Amino acid sequence: MSTARKTGRTGRTGTAGRKADGGSVAESRGSAGGPGAEARPSAGDPAICGRADAPGTAGPDTRRTAAPPAGAPATGGGDRTDRQYAAPFTRRRLLGTAGAAGAAGLVAGGAAGVAGTAAARTEPVALGTVGSAHIPFEGARQAGIVQPAQSRGHLVAFDLLPDAGRRGAAELMRRWSAAVRTMTRQDRPEAPEAYDDQIAYDAGPASLTVTFGFGRGFFARTGLGSALPEALAPLPHFPGDRLDAGRSDGDLWVQIGADDALVAFHALRVLQKAARQWAAVRWQMNGFTRSPGATSRPLTGRNLMGQIDGTNNPKPSDADFAARVFVPPHGSPAWMADGSYAVVRRIRMLLDDWDHLPVARQEKVIGRRKSDGAPLSGGTETTPADLAAFGADGTLAIPGDAHIRVAAPASNGGAAMLRRSFTYHDGIGADGTPDAGLLFVAWQADPMRGFVPVQRKLDGADGLSRFLRHEASGLFAVPGGAGPGEYVGQRLLEG
């Protein structure tokens, strides 16, 4: 269940709203839908989990990897889909895989590559690779942006305490960075530290990533107003917004993802405990995606409306991918080099209303077939939608208010973003309907060239908006990554 902490900011408002996401709940290609060495904590520091002495590892283009068993042949690179879906899942494969993992170690789970698209593997993948998969913390860019969304996620915002100031914020970021270094290591300490709750001590890193961002309030509370990026200007009000202020914004934002629920919860607890001296939780939201190995072959995921979601997300192979998603290395402000801006929206899906629509009508609202995600203009899921195509009855094959038409870059001056969202379900709301939907997270180099123009269009013209409520919102500046001995945000806080 999502939680919100009252912090003296304005309170709640109502319900209904609209959406800005991609794929099915926002389909278009990327549409909405400082100096000084690090002070390492001592071994007795109760605020973090484990040691912070992991050696430097590969940069941001390295992804989930797992060590092969002795004598195993080398395997090619790939991402989460590579290791999840290698062969039909049978009892024989389950027993064989479990035996192999228990007796001899792990089959290689894939390596290197910048993001979440890769060809399917054809050989079996040991189940143990889910736990052993490793994403380095250190790199020019923070992890948790281009990697595929993990099966469990936590989004948490913190407000700095009144006496924290710049010095306290710097110490918090040191401790958080040191803790994440430890938790994302491929190996484990021989014995747990006295202050480690050991929730995930038996597990590998399970593709754990932790990503840190700063909200507008962070700059005022730390006396760094002169360093506030222009791109962090408040998002405009959209007519369909029904936002709860207590579950929106925040001074600091943390995104946690892992392919194991206990690993993700462990990271959440460690960071919350480490923050107590300097910051308090403002809100927390918990989400999930499809579990590794749930399908027999690579498939684009589905959202809670049953629609295939994410088909046209920007891909690292696109010539303009980095320019759309990341602040350039020599961009402004300098401390945001290789960083990105995250728009976070809690979008409730009105599932009871949606489920009352016949499938044929749902498909017209989206502009794609529900069964396989193919556009109504014809072809397969990956066939580009033909927005000029007409059906046999003389009407547009993809209706004028269909989500994929309204959200398309061609309809929004080329605006695009990288969507990396989680699904959420928080039980039944006070109105008796499912409190469920999308924890929408969109990454872009500049929100005014990504989320904002797309959401303006969707808010007024998207047929899907009738089935959505935007209930929380936030915008965060996510700086570049940390190198060996550094902490995230050091260029800002010590610059």
C-alpha positions in Angstrom: 0.0 0.0 0.0 1.3 3.4 -0.9 2.1 5.6 2.1 2.3 9.3 2.5 3.9 11.4 5.2 2.3 14.7 6.2 5.1 17.3 5.9 3.2 20.6 6.3 2.7 20.8 2.5 -0.7 21.2 1.0 -2.9 18.2 1.2 -5.1 16.1 -0.9 -7.4 16.8 -3.7 -9.9 14.6 -5.5 -9.8 11.8 -8.0 -10.1 11.6 -11.8 -7.4 12.5 -14.2 -5.6 11.6 -17.4 -2.5 9.9 -18.7 0.7 10.3 -20.3 2.3 6.9 -20.9 3.5 4.7 -23.7 2.7 1.5 -25.4 -0.9 0.8 -24.4 -1.1 3.1 -21.5 1.0 5.5 -23.6 2.0 4.0 -26.8 4.1 6.3 -28.9 7.7 5.9 -29.5 8.9 7.3 -26.1 5.7 9.1 -25.5 3.9 9.6 -22.2 1.7 7.2 -22.0 30.8 18.0 -6.4 35.3 17.9 -5.2 36.5 15.8 -2.2 37.1 12.2 -1.5 34.3 10.1 -0.2 34.2 9.6 3.6 33.6 5.9 3.9 31.5 4.8 6.8 33.2 2.8 9.6 32.5 -0.9 10.1 30.3 -0.1 13.1 28.1 2.5 11.3 24.5 1.3 12.0 23.0 3.3 9.2 24.1 1.2 6.2 24.2 -2.4 5.3 27.6 -4.0 4.7 30.9 -2.8 3.5 31.6 0.0 1.1 34.9 -1.3 -0.3 33.8 -2.9 -3.5 36.3 -2.3 -6.3 35.4 -0.2 -9.3 33.4 -2.0 -11.9 32.3 -1.4 -15.4 30.4 1.7 -16.5 26.8 2.3 -17.3 26.8 0.2 -20.5 27.3 -3.0 -18.5 24.2 -4.9 -17.6 23.1 -7.9 -15.7 25.7 -10.6 -15.7 26.1 -14.0 -14.1 29.1 -16.2 -13.8 29.0 -19.5 -15.8 29.7 -22.8 -14.2 33.2 -24.3 -14.6 33.7 -25.6 -18.1 30.6 -24.0 -19.5 31.0 -22.4 -22.9 30.9 -18.6 -23.1 27.6 -17.1 -24.0 26.6 -14.0 -25.8 25.3 -10.7 -24.4 21.8 -9.9 -23.8 19.3 -8.4 -21.3 16.6 -9.7 -19.1 14.6 -11.2 -21.9 17.6 -13.2 -23.0 17.9 -15.0 -19.7 14.2 -15.4 -19.0 12.9 -17.1 -22.0 15.2 -19.7 -23.4 13.1 -22.8 -23.8 9.7 -24.1 -23.0 9.2 -24.5 -19.3 8.7 -28.1 -18.4 9.0 -30.3 -15.3 12.1 -31.9 -16.9 13.7 -28.5 -17.5 12.8 -27.3 -14.0 14.4 -30.3 -12.4 17.4 -30.3 -14.6 17.9 -26.6 -14.2 17.5 -26.7 -10.4 19.9 -29.6 -10.2 22.5 -27.9 -12.4 22.3 -24.7 -10.4 22.6 -26.4 -7.1 25.4 -28.8 -8.1 27.7 -26.9 -10.4 26.9 -23.2 -10.2 25.1 -21.0 -12.8 24.7 -20.8 -16.6 25.8 -17.4 -17.9 22.9 -15.0 -17.9 24.1 -12.4 -20.4 26.4 -9.4 -20.4 27.1 -5.9 -21.6 24.8 -3.9 -23.9 23.2 -0.5 -23.1 19.6 -1.2 -22.6 16.5 -3.4 -22.7 16.3 -4.8 -26.1 18.0 -8.0 -27.4 17.4 -11.1 -29.5 16.0 -14.1 -27.7 18.4 -16.8 -26.6 17.9 -20.4 -27.7 19.6 -22.4 -25.0 18.2 -23.1 -21.5 18.9 -20.5 -18.8 19.4 -21.8 -15.2 16.9 -20.4 -12.8 19.8 -19.4 -10.5 20.9 -16.7 -12.9 17.9 -14.5 -11.7 19.6 -14.2 -8.3 23.1 -13.9 -9.5 22.5 -11.3 -12.2 24.5 -8.2 -11.4 24.2 -4.5 -12.5 27.2 -2.4 -11.5 26.5 0.7 -9.3 29.4 2.7 -10.6 29.5 4.3 -14.1 29.1 7.6 -16.0 25.3 7.2 -15.8 23.2 5.8 -13.0 21.9 2.3 -13.3 18.1 1.8 -13.4 17.4 3.9 -16.5 18.3 2.0 -19.6 18.1 -1.5 -18.0 14.8 -3.4 -18.3 12.5 -2.8 -15.4 12.9 -5.5 -12.8 10.0 -7.6 -11.4 9.8 -5.7 -8.2 10.1 -1.9 -7.7 9.8 0.7 -5.0 9.5 4.5 -5.7 10.2 6.6 -2.6 10.4 10.4 -2.0 12.1 12.0 1.0 12.0 15.5 2.4 15.1 16.8 4.1 14.8 17.7 7.8 15.0 21.4 8.7 18.5 21.2 10.1 20.0 18.9 7.5 21.3 21.6 5.1 23.9 21.0 2.5 26.3 19.2 4.8 23.7 16.7 5.9 22.5 16.1 2.4 26.1 15.4 1.3 26.6 12.9 4.1 23.3 11.2 3.3 24.3 10.8 -0.3 27.7 9.4 0.8 26.0 6.8 3.0 23.4 5.9 0.4 25.9 5.5 -2.3 28.2 3.4 -0.1 25.2 1.1 0.9 24.2 0.6 -2.7 27.8 -0.3 -3.7 27.6 -3.1 -1.1 24.2 -4.3 -1.9 24.9 -4.5 -5.7 28.2 -6.4 -5.3 28.4 -9.8 -7.0 29.8 -11.3 -3.8 28.7 -11.1 -0.2 30.7 -10.4 2.9 31.8 -13.7 4.6 29.7 -12.8 7.6 26.9 -10.2 7.9 27.7 -7.0 9.6 26.1 -6.6 13.1 23.7 -4.0 11.8 22.6 -5.9 8.7 19.0 -7.2 9.1 20.0 -10.1 6.8 16.6 -9.9 5.0 18.3 -10.7 1.7 21.6 -12.3 3.0 21.0 -15.6 1.2 20.3 -14.0 -2.1 22.4 -12.7 -4.9 21.9 -9.1 -6.1 19.1 -10.1 -8.4 19.7 -7.2 -10.8 19.3 -4.7 -8.0 19.5 -1.1 -9.1 19.0 2.1 -7.0 18.7 5.4 -8.8 18.7 8.8 -7.0 17.2 12.1 -8.0 16.7 15.6 -6.6 13.4 17.6 -6.6 13.1 21.4 -6.6 12.8 21.6 -2.9 16.2 20.1 -2.4 17.9 23.2 -3.8 16.2 25.6 -1.5 16.8 23.4 1.6 20.5 23.1 0.8 21.2 26.7 -0.3 21.9 25.6 -3.8 19.3 27.7 -5.6 21.9 29.0 -8.1 22.4 25.4 -9.3 18.7 24.7 -10.0 18.4 23.4 -13.6 16.0 25.3 -15.9 14.6 21.9 -16.9 13.4 21.3 -13.4 10.8 24.0 -13.7 7.4 22.9 -12.2 5.3 20.8 -14.5 2.3 22.7 -15.9 -1.2 21.9 -14.6 -3.1 19.6 -16.9 -6.9 19.9 -16.8 -7.3 16.2 -16.2 -5.0 16.1 -13.2 -6.5 15.1 -9.8 -3.3 15.1 -7.8 -2.7 14.3 -4.2 -0.1 16.8 -3.0 0.9 14.5 -0.1 1.9 11.8 -2.6 3.6 14.2 -5.1 7.0 15.8 -5.4 9.7 15.6 -2.7 13.2 16.8 -2.0 14.9 13.5 -2.9 13.6 10.6 -5.0 14.8 7.0 -4.9 13.9 4.3 -7.4 14.7 0.7 -6.4 14.4 -2.3 -8.7 15.3 -6.0 -8.3 14.2 -9.3 -9.6 13.6 -10.6 -6.0 11.1 -9.1 -3.7 13.2 -9.5 -0.6 16.3 -8.0 -2.2 14.2 -5.0 -3.2 12.7 -4.7 0.3 16.1 -5.0 1.9 17.5 -2.1 -0.1 14.4 -0.1 0.8 14.9 -0.7 4.5 18.6 0.0 4.4 18.1 3.3 2.7 15.3 4.4 4.9 17.3 3.6 8.1 20.3 5.4 6.7 18.3 8.6 6.1 16.8 9.0 9.6 19.2 11.7 10.8 18.7 13.9 7.7 15.5 13.1 5.9 12.0 11.5 6.3 9.8 9.6 3.9 7.3 11.8 2.2 5.6 9.0 0.1 6.3 5.5 -1.0 4.8 3.5 -3.9 5.4 -0.2 -4.6 5.2 -1.9 -8.0 5.9 -4.9 -10.1 6.3 -6.2 -13.6 6.2 -9.7 -15.1 8.4 -12.2 -13.3 11.5 -13.6 -15.1 10.6 -16.8 -16.9 6.8 -16.3 -16.8 6.5 -16.8 -20.6 8.2 -19.4 -22.8 9.7 -16.8 -25.2 10.5 -13.1 -25.2 7.3 -11.0 -25.2 6.5 -7.3 -24.6 4.8 -7.0 -21.3 1.1 -6.3 -20.7 -0.4 -3.8 -18.4 -3.4 -4.3 -16.1 -5.8 -3.4 -19.0 -4.5 -6.5 -20.8 -2.8 -4.5 -23.5 0.7 -5.1 -24.7 2.6 -2.0 -23.4 5.9 -0.7 -24.6 6.2 -1.7 -28.2 7.5 1.6 -29.5 9.8 2.6 -26.6 13.0 4.3 -27.9 15.8 1.8 -28.3 19.5 2.4 -27.7 20.1 1.6 -31.4 18.2 4.7 -32.4 20.6 7.4 -33.6 19.0 10.0 -31.3 18.5 7.8 -28.3 21.1 9.4 -26.0 20.1 12.9 -27.1 16.5 12.2 -26.2 17.2 10.6 -22.8 20.4 12.1 -21.4 21.9 15.5 -20.7 25.0 15.6 -22.9 28.5 15.3 -21.3 29.0 19.1 -21.8 25.4 20.1 -21.0 24.1 22.6 -18.6 24.3 22.7 -15.6 27.6 20.9 -15.6 26.7 18.7 -12.6 23.9 17.2 -14.6 26.2 15.8 -17.3 25.2 12.3 -18.3 22.1 12.7 -16.1 18.4 12.6 -17.0 15.1 14.0 -15.8 12.5 11.6 -14.5 8.8 12.4 -14.6 6.9 10.2 -12.1 3.1 9.8 -12.3 0.8 7.5 -10.4 -1.9 6.7 -12.9 -4.9 4.8 -11.7 -6.7 2.7 -14.3 -10.5 2.5 -14.1 -10.5 -1.2 -14.6 -14.2 -1.8 -14.0 -15.1 0.7 -16.6 -12.5 -0.6 -19.0 -13.6 -4.2 -18.6 -17.2 -3.4 -19.6 -16.0 -2.5 -23.1 -16.1 -5.2 -25.7 -12.6 -6.2 -26.9 -13.3 -4.6 -30.3 -14.0 -1.3 -28.7 -10.9 -1.5 -26.4 -8.8 -2.1 -29.6 -10.2 1.1 -31.2 -9.4 3.1 -28.0 -5.8 1.9 -28.1 -5.4 1.5 -31.9 -3.9 -2.0 -31.6 -5.2 -5.5 -31.4 -5.4 -6.8 -27.9 -4.2 -10.3 -28.8 -0.8 -9.5 -30.3 -0.4 -5.8 -30.2 -0.4 -5.3 -33.9 -1.7 -1.9 -35.1 -5.2 -1.8 -36.5 -3.7 -0.7 -39.8 -2.3 -4.2 -40.2 0.9 -6.2 -39.7 2.5 -7.5 -36.5 3.3 -5.9 -33.2 6.4 -4.2 -34.5 4.9 -3.0 -37.8 4.9 0.8 -37.9 1.4 2.1 -37.5 0.0 3.5 -40.7 -1.9 6.6 -39.5 -3.2 7.3 -43.0 -4.7 3.9 -43.6 -8.5 3.4 -44.1 -10.6 0.4 -43.4 -13.0 -1.4 -45.7 -15.8 0.8 -44.4 -14.0 4.0 -45.5 -13.2 5.1 -41.9 -9.7 5.5 -40.5 -8.3 2.1 -39.5 -6.8 3.8 -36.5 -9.4 6.1 -35.1 -8.8 9.8 -34.7 -8.8 9.6 -30.9 -6.9 6.3 -30.6 -4.1 6.4 -28.1 -1.3 5.4 -30.5 -2.3 8.2 -32.9 -2.6 11.0 -30.3 0.6 9.9 -28.6 2.7 9.4 -31.7 5.8 11.6 -32.1 4.5 12.7 -35.5 1.5 14.1 -33.6 3.7 15.9 -31.0 6.5 17.6 -32.9 8.8 14.6 -32.5 8.6 14.6 -28.7 9.7 11.4 -27.1 10.9 9.8 -23.9 12.0 6.5 -22.5 9.3 4.8 -20.5 10.3 2.5 -17.7 7.3 1.9 -15.5 5.9 -0.5 -12.9 2.4 -1.8 -12.4 0.8 -1.3 -9.0 -2.2 -2.8 -7.1 -3.0 -1.5 -3.7 -6.2 -3.4 -3.0 -9.7 -2.0 -3.3 -10.3 1.8 -3.0 -12.9 3.5 -0.9 -15.2 3.6 -4.0 -15.1 -0.2 -4.2 -13.0 -0.4 -7.3 -9.5 -1.6 -7.8 -6.8 0.9 -6.7 -4.5 -0.3 -9.4 -2.7 1.1 -12.4 0.7 2.3 -13.5 3.7 3.9 -11.7 4.7 5.8 -14.8 8.4 6.7 -15.0 9.6 8.6 -18.1 13.2 9.6 -18.7 14.2 12.5 -21.0 17.0 15.1 -21.5 14.4 17.9 -21.1 10.8 17.4 -20.0 9.7 20.3 -22.2 10.7 18.3 -25.2 9.5 15.0 -23.8 6.7 14.6 -21.4 5.0 18.0 -21.4 4.0 18.3 -25.1 2.8 14.7 -25.2 0.7 15.0 -22.1 -0.8 18.3 -23.3 -2.0 16.5 -26.4 -3.2 13.4 -24.5 -5.1 15.3 -21.9 -7.4 16.8 -24.4 -7.7 14.3 -27.3 -6.9 10.8 -26.1 -9.8 8.4 -26.0 -8.0 6.4 -23.3 -8.0 9.3 -20.9 -11.6 8.5 -19.9 -10.3 5.3 -18.2 -7.4 6.9 -16.3 -6.8 9.1 -13.3 -3.5 10.9 -12.7 -3.4 10.9 -8.9 0.3 11.9 -8.1 3.1 13.6 -9.9 6.8 14.5 -9.5 9.7 15.7 -11.5 13.3 15.0 -10.5 16.8 15.8 -11.7 18.8 12.6 -11.8 22.5 13.3 -12.0 25.1 11.2 -13.7 26.6 8.2 -12.0 29.4 7.8 -9.4 32.9 6.6 -10.1 35.1 4.7 -7.6 35.3 6.5 -4.3 32.5 9.0 -5.3 28.9 9.4 -4.3 25.9 10.3 -6.5 25.4 14.1 -6.5 29.0 14.9 -5.4 29.6 17.4 -8.2 26.5 19.3 -7.1 27.0 19.2 -3.3 30.8 19.8 -3.3 31.1 21.9 -6.5 
